[in-house]
Amino acid sequence: MNYKLKTRSEWVDEYHQGVRYGLQGKLILEESSPFQKITIYDSKRYGKALLLDDCWMTAEKSEKCYHECLIHPALCCSTQIDNILIIGGGDGGSARECLRYKEVKSIDLVEIDLRVIELSQKYLPTIGGNAWSDSRLNLQIKNGIDWVKHRKENSYDVIIIDGADPIGPSKELFSNSFLKDCRRILKHGGVLATQSESPESFQQIHINIVKTLREIFDYADPMYGSVSIYPSGLWSWTFASMEKPKYMHPRKSRIEEISENCQIWSERWQQGAFNAIPAFIERELAKT
């Protein structure tokens, strides 16, 4: 995928395959870490936003459209949620949503780029919220690939892959070898969740992610929703488990614990989102 960011007047645009996705506002900061280009932008519509390598990652007023959908189908449905692993997630939004559950005892958040965390804490503090000061959160500034490779079997109840598009530091987060290691360290009755791109803008990548997960896990299904700042606005998350599709059956006690303060996710929304698979994607996934 060939991306570039163009600043013109008060607009910042992400370009992708002849289409641009832009927000109006002003540039706050732009710098390069050892891993990627990081941009903080203050938009008029969605508040402060984060870009990595010129691609929109998150924004204050739209982030729940992404984070609630990635986290709650996994945590509401997993047999246990004592120990959670988040790969990526340096903006803190995934950790914040996980920590809403009282059952959660420990979260290992493994982020390769410390600068993403530092800048998110400074410029987008509402996304991480109180997660950064919660004693249950264990930050690890390490390579997520290596972390997963060296964990013992059955280490985590839930694994969350909250990475960027499969380029740069995030490319290997969608590889066969990495996902096999994830299955190895996922406990019995656990759920893996990953963002899985847009079925419109990244059709083949999306299909490949789902097919790879179905080869490794007994069950894997994509779920569809809207994240307005991302290419096409149509986005997906894919959930995987062994023996049965655990992610399809939220527990009532957990629904009651978190649903009142959700803006997007609900049990009804989740059912609809799994059923909202586009026909052309369903046909492609049915092919062997």
N, C-alpha and C positions, 0 to 999 in steps of 0.2 A: 504494500500500500504506500502510495506517495502522498505525503502530507506536507503542507506548508501553511504558515500563519501569515496573514497579510494585515497590516495595520493601515487603515486609511481614515482620515478625519477622526471621528470618535468611534469607529467600528473596529472590532477584531473578528476576523473570519477564519474558520477552519475550512480548508478546501479538501474535497475528496471526490475524485472521479468526475470532475466537471460540475460539481455542485458545491456551494459554499453555505456554511452554517455560522452565522454571526450574531454577536451581541453588541449593543451600543453602550458606551461608557468611557472609562479611562484606564490607562495602564498604570498599575501601582508599582510593580516590580518585575524584572526579568533577569534571570541569571542561569548559569550552567553549573550543575553539580557534577561530580565524577561520573554520573550515570545518565543524566538527561537534562534537557532544557526545562526550566521551571518558570512559569509565568503566573502572576497574580493580577487579576483584572477586576475592576469595580464596574459592574454592569447596571444599567438603569432598571432593568426588568427583574433580574434574578439575584441582585446583590453581588457580593464578592465571589469570584470564581477562580478555579485552579485549572491551568493547562499544563500538560506534560508533553514535551516534544511537539508543541503546537496543536495538541488535541485537547478538546474539552474533557475534563475529568469530573468536576463537580461544581456546584454553585449553591450558595446559601439557601435560596428560595425554591430550589428544585431537587435538592439532594435526597429528600425522603422518597421521591418517586423511584429512586434507585436502591437506597439502603434498606428500606422496609421490605422491598420485594426480594432482595437477596437473602436477608436474614430470617424473616419470620416463618416461611415455609419449612426451613430447616430446623429452627429451634422449637417451633410449636409441635413438631412431629417426631423428632428423634426420641428414642427410648429414654435416654438420659442426656442431660446437658451440663454435667459437672465441669468437664474440661473441653475447652474450645480452642481450635487453632485458626487464626486468621493469617493468610498469606497476602501481603500487601496491605491495603487499607490505611495508608499513612495519613489520610485526612481525619481519621478517627470516627467516621460515621458508622461503620460496621460494628466497631467495638461498643459504641454508645448504645446501639440497638440491642446487642447481645446482653449488655449489662442491665437491661431493664428486667431481666428474669432473675428472681431471687435464687433459683436453683443453681445458677452458674456460680461455680467456685473459683475457676481460674481460666484466664484467656492468655494464650501466647500469641502476641501480635508480632509477626516477623516481617519487617520492612527493610528492604535493601538500602533505601536512601534516607538517611537521617534528616537531610535538608527538607524533604517533603513534610516530615512531621513538624520540624521547627517552624517552617513557614505557615503550615496549616494552623498550628497553635497560635501563631501571632496574628494572622490576617483572617482566618476563618474559625475563630474559637467556638462559634455556636455549633459547628458540625460535630466536633468531638465532644463538646459539652463537658460534663463531669467525668467522662471516661478517663481522661488523662490523670486524674487524681484518685481514681478508684484503686484500692489495694489489690483487687482481683486481676488487674491488667498488668501483664508482664511483657514489657517491650524488649524486643530483640532486634538489633540492627545487624541483620545478617542476610545472606542469600537464602531465599525460601526453598530453592531446589536442594541445597545442601542440608538445610534444616530437616526437611522431610526425609531425605535419604538416610539420615543418621538417627532417626527416632526409632524406638522399639515398637514392635507390633502392638496393636490395640492400645494406642496412647491417647486417642481423642474420641470424644462422643460426637463431635461435629467438626467438620473442616470447611472453612470458608475461603474461597479463592477470589480475592477482591483486587485483581490486577487490571492493568491498562490493556489496550489492544495488543494483540500478539506480535509486537515489534519491540525492539530494544530489550530492556531488562525483563519484560513480561513474556517474551516469546516462548520460553521453555515451560511456562505455567500451563500450557495446553498440550504438552508433549505426552506421548504414550508412556514413557519411562517415569515421568513425574507423577502422572495420574495413577500408575500402578503402585508407586510408593504411597500415595495417598490412601488407596484401598487397603494396603498392608497395615497402616497405622490407625485406620478407622476402626473403632470398637464395633462389636456385634450390636445390631440395632441402630447404628449411627447413620448420619446423613452427610453427604458432601454437597456443597452448593458452589456454583461458579457463575460469574457473569459470562454470557456466551454470545455477545455481539448482536448486531441488528440482522434479522433475516432478510431485510431489504438491501441495506448498504453493504453488508458483508455476508452475502448469502452462502457462499461456499465455505467460508471459515466457520460460520454458524453450524452448518450441516456437519462439517468435519468434527467439531467439538462434540456434538451430540452423539455421532456415530462412534467416536473414540471412547466416550464414556460408556456406551452400551456394550462395547467389546470388553471392557474391563470390569464393569459392575453388572449385577443381574438385572437391574432396572435403572433407567435414566430417562427423564422427560423434561422437555423445555417448557417454559412458562413465558408469557408475553405481556408486555405493558408499554407504557409511554414514558420516555425521559426526553423532555423537549429540547434540551441543548445538545443532544447527541445526534450524529448523522441519521437522517430520516425521521428521528423522533421515536421510531418503533424499536424497542429493545427486547432482549431476552435474558433469562437466567435458567440454568439447567441444574437439576437436582438428581442425585444418584444414591443408590443404596443396594444392599445385598438382601437376598431371600424374598423380599416383597417391597413395593414402593412406599416406604414409610412416609415419605414427604407428602403423600396425598391425604393424610388423615390427622389433622390438627387435634391436639388434646384440649378438651373444654377448659380445664383449669388454667392452662397457659393462654388460651384465647381471652379469657376473662381478665387475666393479669395485665395484658398489654394492649388490647384492642381499643380501649377507650381513647387512648392518646395517639392512635395511628391516623395518619392523614390519607394513606392509600390502602394499606393492607387490611383485609378482613378475611374471615373464613369464606364468605361468599365471593369476594374478589378473587381469592386464590383459586377457587373452583373454576371460575370463569376464565382466569388467566391461563390455566392449564388447557382448557378447552378451546382457547383462541388461536390454536396453531393454524397458520395459513395452509390452504389446501396444497399449494405447490411444495411447501416444506414437508408436509406429511407424505406426499408421494415420493419425494427424494429420500426421506428417511426409511421408507419401506423397501427401497432398492437394496439388494445385497451386493 
